[in-house]
Amino acid sequence: MNFKKRLLINIGIPLGICLILVMTLFFVGSDITGKTEQIGRLRAELLFRLQSTESLAALSKEAEQAQNYTVQLEGILPKRDQLVSFPRDLSMIARQAQVDINSTLGEEISENGTGLRQTSFSITGQGSLDNFINFLKSFETARYLIKLRMLDFTRQDGSFKALLTGQVFSF
């Protein structure tokens, strides 16, 4: 019995130590895996913040440049109050081109209440095709910055009827 006891002690102690070492390695390995994943998440967050900071710096620089263009646009575009003369100016251009028109201003759209504004307009008219072409050329070179949305011509009794819709820009 003494021999069996000794044999169990000689095999059991190293086997127990090995078991403890294996369990320790398993727990340390899982802890290292968890820490590695946490480091990966922190690194990704750091990269995101770094990119955000770089984007913010670039946007700040571009905002300064855009401010210069805004000043120039304010000099080019009419003020909101000056759009009151838009229909009158259109009528004058139409008279010079020998086109009979009726114009109306519509809804005003502004992104933030200040700055660039877009006001819709509608023009109906009647005249010859050549006169309409002259009207459009003069309209395009007028002091207003416009964006045409629709231009519709209809032939009627030797003359043309036209419908124009678009937007005029102002500050």
CORQUIVEN-V199224 format. One record per backbone hydrogen bond with DSSP energy under -0.5 kcal/mol. CO is the residue of the C=O (numbers start at 0). NH is the residue of the N-H. E is the energy in kcal/mol with one decimal. If there is no record, write none. Layout:
co = [CO & CO]
nh = [NH & NH]
e = [E & E]
//
This chain:
co = [0 & 1 & 2 & 3 & 4 & 5 & 6 & 7 & 8 & 9 & 10 & 11 & 12 & 13 & 14 & 15 & 16 & 17 & 18 & 19 & 20 & 21 & 22 & 23 & 24 & 25 & 26 & 27 & 28 & 29 & 30 & 31 & 32 & 33 & 34 & 35 & 36 & 37 & 38 & 39 & 40 & 41 & 42 & 43 & 44 & 45 & 46 & 47 & 48 & 49 & 50 & 51 & 52 & 53 & 54 & 55 & 56 & 57 & 58 & 59 & 60 & 61 & 62 & 63 & 64 & 65 & 66 & 67 & 68 & 69 & 70 & 71 & 72 & 77 & 78 & 78 & 79 & 80 & 81 & 82 & 84 & 85 & 86 & 87 & 88 & 89 & 90 & 91 & 92 & 93 & 94 & 98 & 99 & 101 & 103 & 106 & 108 & 113 & 115 & 116 & 117 & 117 & 118 & 119 & 120 & 121 & 122 & 123 & 124 & 125 & 126 & 127 & 128 & 129 & 130 & 131 & 132 & 133 & 134 & 135 & 136 & 138 & 143 & 144 & 146 & 149 & 151 & 153 & 155 & 158 & 159 & 160 & 161 & 162 & 163 & 164 & 164 & 165 & 166 & 167 & 168 & 169]
nh = [4 & 5 & 6 & 7 & 8 & 9 & 10 & 11 & 12 & 13 & 14 & 15 & 16 & 17 & 18 & 19 & 20 & 21 & 22 & 23 & 24 & 25 & 26 & 27 & 28 & 29 & 30 & 31 & 32 & 33 & 34 & 35 & 36 & 37 & 38 & 39 & 40 & 41 & 42 & 43 & 44 & 45 & 46 & 47 & 48 & 49 & 50 & 51 & 52 & 53 & 54 & 55 & 56 & 57 & 58 & 59 & 60 & 61 & 62 & 63 & 64 & 65 & 66 & 67 & 68 & 69 & 70 & 71 & 72 & 73 & 74 & 75 & 76 & 170 & 81 & 82 & 82 & 83 & 84 & 85 & 88 & 89 & 90 & 91 & 92 & 93 & 94 & 95 & 96 & 98 & 97 & 100 & 125 & 123 & 121 & 119 & 117 & 111 & 110 & 169 & 108 & 119 & 167 & 105 & 165 & 103 & 163 & 101 & 161 & 99 & 159 & 131 & 132 & 133 & 134 & 135 & 136 & 137 & 138 & 139 & 140 & 141 & 145 & 168 & 166 & 164 & 162 & 160 & 158 & 155 & 126 & 153 & 124 & 151 & 122 & 148 & 149 & 120 & 146 & 118 & 144 & 116]
e = [-2.7 & -2.4 & -2.5 & -2.6 & -2.3 & -2.9 & -2.1 & -3.1 & -2.2 & -0.6 & -1.8 & -2.8 & -2.7 & -2.6 & -2.3 & -2.6 & -2.6 & -2.7 & -2.3 & -2.4 & -2.7 & -2.2 & -2.4 & -2.8 & -2.6 & -2.4 & -2.1 & -2.4 & -2.3 & -2.2 & -2.5 & -2.6 & -2.3 & -2.2 & -2.6 & -2.3 & -2.3 & -2.6 & -2.6 & -2.3 & -2.4 & -2.4 & -2.4 & -2.3 & -2.5 & -2.4 & -2.6 & -2.4 & -2.4 & -2.4 & -2.6 & -2.5 & -2.3 & -2.4 & -2.8 & -2.3 & -2.0 & -2.5 & -2.4 & -1.7 & -1.7 & -2.8 & -1.9 & -1.1 & -1.4 & -2.4 & -1.8 & -1.6 & -2.9 & -2.4 & -1.2 & -1.4 & -3.4 & -2.4 & -0.7 & -0.6 & -1.2 & -1.1 & -1.4 & -1.5 & -2.7 & -2.3 & -2.3 & -2.0 & -2.3 & -2.7 & -2.4 & -2.1 & -1.7 & -2.7 & -0.9 & -0.6 & -2.5 & -2.6 & -2.3 & -2.6 & -2.8 & -0.7 & -0.7 & -2.1 & -3.4 & -0.5 & -2.7 & -4.0 & -1.9 & -2.4 & -3.0 & -2.6 & -2.5 & -2.4 & -2.9 & -2.2 & -2.4 & -2.3 & -2.5 & -2.9 & -2.2 & -2.4 & -2.9 & -2.3 & -1.4 & -0.8 & -0.7 & -2.6 & -2.5 & -2.2 & -2.2 & -3.3 & -1.8 & -3.4 & -2.2 & -2.8 & -2.1 & -2.6 & -2.9 & -3.1 & -2.1 & -2.3 & -2.6 & -2.7 & -0.5 & -3.2]
//
